[in-house]
Amino acid sequence: MKAELLCLIERFSSHKTTILSLFDENENFQVLCREYFLCVQSLNQWSMSFEKREKLIRQYSERKIALERKLLHFFDKAE
């Protein structure tokens, strides 16, 4: 079974029979299924990428603060 068809059936499982029938009979529906699949794929990739970036930004922000505290400690000792 094609990935775009599986994606659609997963999302709209209660319409499985209709989806299979339309996919076999209607080229416009097939195009719509492909477009939906590509949209879902892109959205998932961007979401994962964003979450990873968000986590890295948070980690580096926390590290920056910790390093700034250490630097200030050195400044205090030197003055």
Biopython code that builds the backbone (N, CA, C, O; Angstrom):
import numpy as np
from Bio.PDB.StructureBuilder import StructureBuilder

atoms = [
    (1, "MET", "N", (0.847, -1.174, 0.000)),
    (1, "MET", "CA", (0.000, 0.000, 0.000)),
    (1, "MET", "C", (0.897, 1.242, 0.000)),
    (1, "MET", "O", (1.928, 1.270, 0.672)),
    (2, "LYS", "N", (0.505, 2.248, -0.744)),
    (2, "LYS", "CA", (1.294, 3.473, -0.856)),
    (2, "LYS", "C", (1.290, 4.244, 0.454)),
    (2, "LYS", "O", (0.323, 4.219, 1.214)),
    (3, "ALA", "N", (2.407, 4.935, 0.695)),
    (3, "ALA", "CA", (2.580, 5.682, 1.942)),
    (3, "ALA", "C", (1.503, 6.741, 2.121)),
    (3, "ALA", "O", (0.997, 6.933, 3.227)),
    (4, "GLU", "N", (1.146, 7.435, 1.034)),
    (4, "GLU", "CA", (0.130, 8.479, 1.159)),
    (4, "GLU", "C", (-1.230, 7.889, 1.535)),
    (4, "GLU", "O", (-2.014, 8.518, 2.246)),
    (5, "LEU", "N", (-1.493, 6.708, 1.064)),
    (5, "LEU", "CA", (-2.746, 6.034, 1.388)),
    (5, "LEU", "C", (-2.752, 5.596, 2.854)),
    (5, "LEU", "O", (-3.751, 5.764, 3.554)),
    (6, "LEU", "N", (-1.646, 5.040, 3.307)),
    (6, "LEU", "CA", (-1.534, 4.637, 4.716)),
    (6, "LEU", "C", (-1.664, 5.835, 5.650)),
    (6, "LEU", "O", (-2.295, 5.751, 6.703)),
    (7, "CYS", "N", (-1.063, 6.936, 5.254)),
    (7, "CYS", "CA", (-1.132, 8.159, 6.056)),
    (7, "CYS", "C", (-2.582, 8.624, 6.203)),
    (7, "CYS", "O", (-3.019, 8.996, 7.292)),
    (8, "LEU", "N", (-3.304, 8.597, 5.113)),
    (8, "LEU", "CA", (-4.697, 9.032, 5.128)),
    (8, "LEU", "C", (-5.572, 8.091, 5.950)),
    (8, "LEU", "O", (-6.430, 8.536, 6.712)),
    (9, "ILE", "N", (-5.351, 6.800, 5.791)),
    (9, "ILE", "CA", (-6.137, 5.810, 6.542)),
    (9, "ILE", "C", (-5.834, 5.919, 8.037)),
    (9, "ILE", "O", (-6.725, 5.755, 8.871)),
    (10, "GLU", "N", (-4.584, 6.195, 8.367)),
    (10, "GLU", "CA", (-4.228, 6.362, 9.771)),
    (10, "GLU", "C", (-4.960, 7.562, 10.371)),
    (10, "GLU", "O", (-5.436, 7.505, 11.505)),
    (11, "ARG", "N", (-5.044, 8.634, 9.609)),
    (11, "ARG", "CA", (-5.678, 9.860, 10.111)),
    (11, "ARG", "C", (-7.204, 9.757, 10.118)),
    (11, "ARG", "O", (-7.861, 10.248, 11.037)),
    (12, "PHE", "N", (-7.760, 9.121, 9.095)),
    (12, "PHE", "CA", (-9.214, 9.025, 8.940)),
    (12, "PHE", "C", (-9.653, 7.563, 8.895)),
    (12, "PHE", "O", (-10.288, 7.124, 7.936)),
    (13, "SER", "N", (-9.311, 6.828, 9.929)),
    (13, "SER", "CA", (-9.535, 5.378, 9.933)),
    (13, "SER", "C", (-11.000, 4.988, 9.768)),
    (13, "SER", "O", (-11.301, 3.932, 9.212)),
    (14, "SER", "N", (-11.893, 5.813, 10.237)),
    (14, "SER", "CA", (-13.314, 5.473, 10.111)),
    (14, "SER", "C", (-13.803, 5.566, 8.663)),
    (14, "SER", "O", (-14.914, 5.134, 8.358)),
    (15, "HIS", "N", (-12.979, 6.127, 7.770)),
    (15, "HIS", "CA", (-13.348, 6.271, 6.356)),
    (15, "HIS", "C", (-12.500, 5.377, 5.446)),
    (15, "HIS", "O", (-12.383, 5.632, 4.248)),
    (16, "LYS", "N", (-11.922, 4.351, 6.018)),
    (16, "LYS", "CA", (-10.988, 3.505, 5.271)),
    (16, "LYS", "C", (-11.571, 2.980, 3.959)),
    (16, "LYS", "O", (-10.923, 3.081, 2.917)),
    (17, "THR", "N", (-12.751, 2.436, 3.991)),
    (17, "THR", "CA", (-13.369, 1.868, 2.787)),
    (17, "THR", "C", (-13.552, 2.936, 1.715)),
    (17, "THR", "O", (-13.259, 2.703, 0.543)),
    (18, "THR", "N", (-14.030, 4.088, 2.114)),
    (18, "THR", "CA", (-14.247, 5.186, 1.168)),
    (18, "THR", "C", (-12.920, 5.662, 0.598)),
    (18, "THR", "O", (-12.815, 5.926, -0.600)),
    (19, "ILE", "N", (-11.913, 5.771, 1.444)),
    (19, "ILE", "CA", (-10.592, 6.209, 0.995)),
    (19, "ILE", "C", (-10.041, 5.252, -0.049)),
    (19, "ILE", "O", (-9.562, 5.679, -1.099)),
    (20, "LEU", "N", (-10.107, 3.963, 0.237)),
    (20, "LEU", "CA", (-9.597, 2.959, -0.706)),
    (20, "LEU", "C", (-10.344, 3.016, -2.028)),
    (20, "LEU", "O", (-9.735, 2.931, -3.095)),
    (21, "SER", "N", (-11.640, 3.159, -1.961)),
    (21, "SER", "CA", (-12.448, 3.227, -3.167)),
    (21, "SER", "C", (-12.125, 4.477, -3.987)),
    (21, "SER", "O", (-11.909, 4.396, -5.196)),
    (22, "LEU", "N", (-12.095, 5.622, -3.325)),
    (22, "LEU", "CA", (-11.792, 6.869, -4.026)),
    (22, "LEU", "C", (-10.389, 6.850, -4.620)),
    (22, "LEU", "O", (-10.176, 7.335, -5.731)),
    (23, "PHE", "N", (-9.435, 6.292, -3.882)),
    (23, "PHE", "CA", (-8.062, 6.249, -4.365)),
    (23, "PHE", "C", (-7.949, 5.414, -5.636)),
    (23, "PHE", "O", (-7.188, 5.756, -6.541)),
    (24, "ASP", "N", (-8.705, 4.321, -5.702)),
    (24, "ASP", "CA", (-8.688, 3.461, -6.897)),
    (24, "ASP", "C", (-9.371, 4.115, -8.089)),
    (24, "ASP", "O", (-9.000, 3.860, -9.235)),
    (25, "GLU", "N", (-10.360, 4.950, -7.829)),
    (25, "GLU", "CA", (-11.218, 5.451, -8.905)),
    (25, "GLU", "C", (-10.947, 6.894, -9.333)),
    (25, "GLU", "O", (-11.312, 7.276, -10.445)),
    (26, "ASN", "N", (-10.323, 7.694, -8.487)),
    (26, "ASN", "CA", (-10.294, 9.128, -8.736)),
    (26, "ASN", "C", (-8.862, 9.667, -8.690)),
    (26, "ASN", "O", (-8.208, 9.675, -7.647)),
    (27, "GLU", "N", (-8.401, 10.115, -9.860)),
    (27, "GLU", "CA", (-7.038, 10.635, -9.961)),
    (27, "GLU", "C", (-6.863, 11.933, -9.155)),
    (27, "GLU", "O", (-5.806, 12.155, -8.564)),
    (28, "ASN", "N", (-7.877, 12.773, -9.131)),
    (28, "ASN", "CA", (-7.811, 14.006, -8.349)),
    (28, "ASN", "C", (-7.672, 13.699, -6.857)),
    (28, "ASN", "O", (-6.962, 14.397, -6.134)),
    (29, "PHE", "N", (-8.350, 12.658, -6.414)),
    (29, "PHE", "CA", (-8.238, 12.244, -5.017)),
    (29, "PHE", "C", (-6.834, 11.727, -4.727)),
    (29, "PHE", "O", (-6.290, 11.986, -3.653)),
    (30, "GLN", "N", (-6.247, 11.007, -5.660)),
    (30, "GLN", "CA", (-4.878, 10.518, -5.508)),
    (30, "GLN", "C", (-3.901, 11.679, -5.353)),
    (30, "GLN", "O", (-3.012, 11.642, -4.502)),
    (31, "VAL", "N", (-4.073, 12.714, -6.183)),
    (31, "VAL", "CA", (-3.217, 13.901, -6.098)),
    (31, "VAL", "C", (-3.383, 14.570, -4.741)),
    (31, "VAL", "O", (-2.405, 14.974, -4.113)),
    (32, "LEU", "N", (-4.624, 14.682, -4.297)),
    (32, "LEU", "CA", (-4.911, 15.275, -2.989)),
    (32, "LEU", "C", (-4.261, 14.465, -1.865)),
    (32, "LEU", "O", (-3.721, 15.034, -0.917)),
    (33, "CYS", "N", (-4.315, 13.155, -1.974)),
    (33, "CYS", "CA", (-3.685, 12.277, -0.982)),
    (33, "CYS", "C", (-2.175, 12.495, -0.950)),
    (33, "CYS", "O", (-1.583, 12.572, 0.127)),
    (34, "ARG", "N", (-1.545, 12.594, -2.127)),
    (34, "ARG", "CA", (-0.107, 12.837, -2.193)),
    (34, "ARG", "C", (0.247, 14.177, -1.560)),
    (34, "ARG", "O", (1.205, 14.277, -0.793)),
    (35, "GLU", "N", (-0.530, 15.202, -1.883)),
    (35, "GLU", "CA", (-0.289, 16.529, -1.322)),
    (35, "GLU", "C", (-0.437, 16.508, 0.201)),
    (35, "GLU", "O", (0.366, 17.115, 0.909)),
    (36, "TYR", "N", (-1.447, 15.821, 0.699)),
    (36, "TYR", "CA", (-1.665, 15.720, 2.137)),
    (36, "TYR", "C", (-0.488, 15.000, 2.793)),
    (36, "TYR", "O", (0.016, 15.439, 3.828)),
    (37, "PHE", "N", (-0.058, 13.908, 2.195)),
    (37, "PHE", "CA", (1.059, 13.133, 2.724)),
    (37, "PHE", "C", (2.327, 13.983, 2.798)),
    (37, "PHE", "O", (3.017, 13.978, 3.817)),
    (38, "LEU", "N", (2.634, 14.709, 1.726)),
    (38, "LEU", "CA", (3.821, 15.554, 1.702)),
    (38, "LEU", "C", (3.727, 16.670, 2.741)),
    (38, "LEU", "O", (4.722, 17.017, 3.377)),
    (39, "CYS", "N", (2.547, 17.221, 2.909)),
    (39, "CYS", "CA", (2.314, 18.257, 3.907)),
    (39, "CYS", "C", (2.562, 17.706, 5.314)),
    (39, "CYS", "O", (3.248, 18.339, 6.116)),
    (40, "VAL", "N", (2.012, 16.543, 5.609)),
    (40, "VAL", "CA", (2.182, 15.921, 6.926)),
    (40, "VAL", "C", (3.651, 15.603, 7.172)),
    (40, "VAL", "O", (4.169, 15.836, 8.264)),
    (41, "GLN", "N", (4.314, 15.074, 6.161)),
    (41, "GLN", "CA", (5.736, 14.745, 6.297)),
    (41, "GLN", "C", (6.561, 15.988, 6.605)),
    (41, "GLN", "O", (7.388, 15.984, 7.517)),
    (42, "SER", "N", (6.335, 17.035, 5.851)),
    (42, "SER", "CA", (7.079, 18.279, 6.049)),
    (42, "SER", "C", (6.815, 18.857, 7.431)),
    (42, "SER", "O", (7.741, 19.272, 8.128)),
    (43, "LEU", "N", (5.571, 18.880, 7.814)),
    (43, "LEU", "CA", (5.204, 19.401, 9.126)),
    (43, "LEU", "C", (5.880, 18.620, 10.247)),
    (43, "LEU", "O", (6.373, 19.209, 11.209)),
    (44, "ASN", "N", (5.903, 17.302, 10.124)),
    (44, "ASN", "CA", (6.557, 16.462, 11.135)),
    (44, "ASN", "C", (8.056, 16.742, 11.202)),
    (44, "ASN", "O", (8.625, 16.837, 12.289)),
    (45, "GLN", "N", (8.697, 16.875, 10.037)),
    (45, "GLN", "CA", (10.133, 17.144, 10.012)),
    (45, "GLN", "C", (10.439, 18.511, 10.616)),
    (45, "GLN", "O", (11.370, 18.645, 11.410)),
    (46, "TRP", "N", (9.669, 19.509, 10.249)),
    (46, "TRP", "CA", (9.901, 20.852, 10.773)),
    (46, "TRP", "C", (9.638, 20.897, 12.272)),
    (46, "TRP", "O", (10.359, 21.569, 13.009)),
    (47, "SER", "N", (8.626, 20.196, 12.721)),
    (47, "SER", "CA", (8.322, 20.172, 14.153)),
    (47, "SER", "C", (9.462, 19.545, 14.937)),
    (47, "SER", "O", (9.869, 20.073, 15.972)),
    (48, "MET", "N", (9.974, 18.434, 14.458)),
    (48, "MET", "CA", (11.083, 17.773, 15.139)),
    (48, "MET", "C", (12.312, 18.667, 15.133)),
    (48, "MET", "O", (13.014, 18.779, 16.138)),
    (49, "SER", "N", (12.565, 19.300, 13.998)),
    (49, "SER", "CA", (13.712, 20.184, 13.878)),
    (49, "SER", "C", (13.574, 21.360, 14.835)),
    (49, "SER", "O", (14.544, 21.756, 15.482)),
    (50, "PHE", "N", (12.383, 21.913, 14.927)),
    (50, "PHE", "CA", (12.126, 23.041, 15.822)),
    (50, "PHE", "C", (12.322, 22.631, 17.273)),
    (50, "PHE", "O", (12.928, 23.368, 18.052)),
    (51, "GLU", "N", (11.811, 21.454, 17.642)),
    (51, "GLU", "CA", (11.953, 20.970, 19.014)),
    (51, "GLU", "C", (13.422, 20.781, 19.373)),
    (51, "GLU", "O", (13.840, 21.113, 20.482)),
    (52, "LYS", "N", (14.204, 20.249, 18.437)),
    (52, "LYS", "CA", (15.630, 20.059, 18.681)),
    (52, "LYS", "C", (16.319, 21.403, 18.850)),
    (52, "LYS", "O", (17.143, 21.576, 19.748)),
    (53, "ARG", "N", (15.979, 22.360, 17.984)),
    (53, "ARG", "CA", (16.573, 23.692, 18.084)),
    (53, "ARG", "C", (16.171, 24.367, 19.387)),
    (53, "ARG", "O", (16.994, 24.988, 20.059)),
    (54, "GLU", "N", (14.912, 24.238, 19.730)),
    (54, "GLU", "CA", (14.415, 24.842, 20.965)),
    (54, "GLU", "C", (15.178, 24.280, 22.182)),
    (54, "GLU", "O", (15.546, 25.020, 23.094)),
    (55, "LYS", "N", (15.400, 22.980, 22.170)),
    (55, "LYS", "CA", (16.131, 22.345, 23.271)),
    (55, "LYS", "C", (17.569, 22.847, 23.308)),
    (55, "LYS", "O", (18.093, 23.149, 24.380)),
    (56, "LEU", "N", (18.208, 22.939, 22.147)),
    (56, "LEU", "CA", (19.583, 23.429, 22.100)),
    (56, "LEU", "C", (19.665, 24.884, 22.557)),
    (56, "LEU", "O", (20.581, 25.257, 23.289)),
    (57, "ILE", "N", (18.718, 25.696, 22.130)),
    (57, "ILE", "CA", (18.704, 27.103, 22.540)),
    (57, "ILE", "C", (18.576, 27.200, 24.059)),
    (57, "ILE", "O", (19.274, 27.992, 24.693)),
    (58, "ARG", "N", (17.700, 26.407, 24.636)),
    (58, "ARG", "CA", (17.516, 26.404, 26.093)),
    (58, "ARG", "C", (18.802, 25.956, 26.793)),
    (58, "ARG", "O", (19.221, 26.565, 27.778)),
    (59, "GLN", "N", (19.424, 24.895, 26.282)),
    (59, "GLN", "CA", (20.646, 24.386, 26.899)),
    (59, "GLN", "C", (21.776, 25.417, 26.829)),
    (59, "GLN", "O", (22.483, 25.644, 27.810)),
    (60, "TYR", "N", (21.933, 26.029, 25.670)),
    (60, "TYR", "CA", (23.001, 27.016, 25.519)),
    (60, "TYR", "C", (22.715, 28.277, 26.333)),
    (60, "TYR", "O", (23.640, 28.900, 26.854)),
    (61, "SER", "N", (21.460, 28.652, 26.445)),
    (61, "SER", "CA", (21.098, 29.809, 27.271)),
    (61, "SER", "C", (21.446, 29.545, 28.734)),
    (61, "SER", "O", (21.980, 30.415, 29.421)),
    (62, "GLU", "N", (21.138, 28.340, 29.201)),
    (62, "GLU", "CA", (21.475, 27.969, 30.581)),
    (62, "GLU", "C", (22.990, 27.923, 30.777)),
    (62, "GLU", "O", (23.502, 28.361, 31.807)),
    (63, "ARG", "N", (23.692, 27.397, 29.795)),
    (63, "ARG", "CA", (25.155, 27.340, 29.874)),
    (63, "ARG", "C", (25.756, 28.736, 29.889)),
    (63, "ARG", "O", (26.697, 28.999, 30.637)),
    (64, "LYS", "N", (25.217, 29.636, 29.066)),
    (64, "LYS", "CA", (25.699, 31.019, 29.011)),
    (64, "LYS", "C", (25.556, 31.691, 30.370)),
    (64, "LYS", "O", (26.469, 32.373, 30.835)),
    (65, "ILE", "N", (24.413, 31.495, 30.996)),
    (65, "ILE", "CA", (24.185, 32.069, 32.326)),
    (65, "ILE", "C", (25.184, 31.513, 33.332)),
    (65, "ILE", "O", (25.742, 32.261, 34.134)),
    (66, "ALA", "N", (25.407, 30.217, 33.293)),
    (66, "ALA", "CA", (26.364, 29.595, 34.213)),
    (66, "ALA", "C", (27.771, 30.140, 33.985)),
    (66, "ALA", "O", (28.495, 30.412, 34.942)),
    (67, "LEU", "N", (28.157, 30.299, 32.723)),
    (67, "LEU", "CA", (29.479, 30.835, 32.417)),
    (67, "LEU", "C", (29.597, 32.295, 32.854)),
    (67, "LEU", "O", (30.639, 32.712, 33.360)),
    (68, "GLU", "N", (28.534, 33.066, 32.660)),
    (68, "GLU", "CA", (28.546, 34.465, 33.103)),
    (68, "GLU", "C", (28.716, 34.555, 34.620)),
    (68, "GLU", "O", (29.420, 35.437, 35.111)),
    (69, "ARG", "N", (28.083, 33.657, 35.359)),
    (69, "ARG", "CA", (28.240, 33.638, 36.822)),
    (69, "ARG", "C", (29.688, 33.350, 37.204)),
    (69, "ARG", "O", (30.241, 33.986, 38.101)),
    (70, "LYS", "N", (30.297, 32.385, 36.515)),
    (70, "LYS", "CA", (31.691, 32.060, 36.789)),
    (70, "LYS", "C", (32.598, 33.240, 36.468)),
    (70, "LYS", "O", (33.532, 33.528, 37.216)),
    (71, "LEU", "N", (32.329, 33.925, 35.361)),
    (71, "LEU", "CA", (33.115, 35.092, 34.990)),
    (71, "LEU", "C", (32.989, 36.188, 36.048)),
    (71, "LEU", "O", (33.980, 36.794, 36.456)),
    (72, "LEU", "N", (31.756, 36.429, 36.480)),
    (72, "LEU", "CA", (31.540, 37.444, 37.517)),
    (72, "LEU", "C", (32.281, 37.090, 38.806)),
    (72, "LEU", "O", (32.799, 37.966, 39.499)),
    (73, "HIS", "N", (32.322, 35.802, 39.113)),
    (73, "HIS", "CA", (33.047, 35.341, 40.298)),
    (73, "HIS", "C", (34.532, 35.712, 40.183)),
    (73, "HIS", "O", (35.132, 36.189, 41.147)),
    (74, "PHE", "N", (35.117, 35.491, 39.002)),
    (74, "PHE", "CA", (36.505, 35.868, 38.775)),
    (74, "PHE", "C", (36.697, 37.373, 38.907)),
    (74, "PHE", "O", (37.672, 37.832, 39.502)),
    (75, "PHE", "N", (35.752, 38.146, 38.343)),
    (75, "PHE", "CA", (35.841, 39.608, 38.447)),
    (75, "PHE", "C", (35.822, 40.056, 39.899)),
    (75, "PHE", "O", (36.599, 40.919, 40.306)),
    (76, "ASP", "N", (34.928, 39.462, 40.673)),
    (76, "ASP", "CA", (34.808, 39.823, 42.102)),
    (76, "ASP", "C", (36.099, 39.531, 42.847)),
    (76, "ASP", "O", (36.533, 40.324, 43.683)),
    (77, "LYS", "N", (36.710, 38.402, 42.545)),
    (77, "LYS", "CA", (37.958, 38.025, 43.231)),
    (77, "LYS", "C", (39.092, 38.954, 42.832)),
    (77, "LYS", "O", (39.965, 39.255, 43.647)),
    (78, "ALA", "N", (39.087, 39.406, 41.594)),
    (78, "ALA", "CA", (40.179, 40.238, 41.101)),
    (78, "ALA", "C", (40.081, 41.678, 41.588)),
    (78, "ALA", "O", (41.090, 42.384, 41.598)),
    (79, "GLU", "N", (38.943, 42.116, 41.977)),
    (79, "GLU", "CA", (38.757, 43.527, 42.383)),
    (79, "GLU", "C", (39.014, 43.750, 43.830)),
    (79, "GLU", "O", (38.898, 44.877, 44.311)),
]
sb = StructureBuilder()
sb.init_structure("model")
sb.init_model(0)
sb.init_chain("A")
sb.init_seg("    ")
for serial, (resi, resn, name, xyz) in enumerate(atoms, 1):
    if name == "N":
        sb.init_residue(resn, " ", resi, " ")
    sb.init_atom(name, np.array(xyz, "f"), 0.0, 1.0, " ", f" {name:<3s}", serial, name[0])
structure = sb.get_structure()
